[in-house]
Each structure stands twice: as structure tokens, then as C-alpha cells.
Amino acid sequence: MQIKITNFKLVDRGALRAFFDIIFTFDDLGSIELKDCRLIRDKEKKPWASPPQVQYRGDSQHDFRYFPLVFLEGKIKAEFSKLAIEQYCSLLEGGKNNDNISRATDQAL
């Protein structure tokens, strides 16, 4: 499996820190691309990556909730989050925005 992050863009909107796209390529099966993934960092907590989601209103006018459009589990979720956080931390440390970061993994899913 190959994992590739593209279009990594830093933002500063509350806990939202970045948007990015990610492509999972499976050797003989093809690929899956997720658009508008998010990197979240809430105050002093560790950053975490979120797959695409939709926002909707909760019980009141100012109560917004989010529903993920894709659910990731297991090793694929761990690799997704790890690569996004590495890119974010690199940028915070003054690194260049590698807008096209990727990693091959030999782990079977």
C-alpha cells in the first residue's frame, strides 16, 4: 500500500489547523482518494487527523455537529493520522511545505 498526502494547506480556524487530501493506493486493487481531510489540534491536546465530514446543526442555532463521511479503522487509520501529523509538525518546526508527501508501507491491511 502507498499513502500520499496532497494539497496540504495550513489554516487557523479555532481547533482546525489544516486541510489536506490523501490517496491510498493498493497494489492490485487501485486507489481511494479522500478530499478535504482535516487536521485538528484543540488547545494543549495532541493533533489528530479527521477524514472528510459534513457539518450540521444540532439542537440550537449555535450548536454545530460533524458527521464523518468515511470511517477508517485499524492500520489504515493509524497510517492516515501518522502521515498527516508528521507533515503538520514539520511545518510548525519551520520545515518546507511538502505538498506531496508519501509513504509506502509493507503492512498488509
Secondary structure, 3 states (H helix, E strand, C coil): CEEEEEEEEEEEECCEEEEEEEEEEECCCEEEEEEEEEEECCCCCCCEEECCEEEEECCCCCCEEEEECCCCCHHHHHHHHHHHHHHHHHHHCCCCCCCEEEEECCCCC
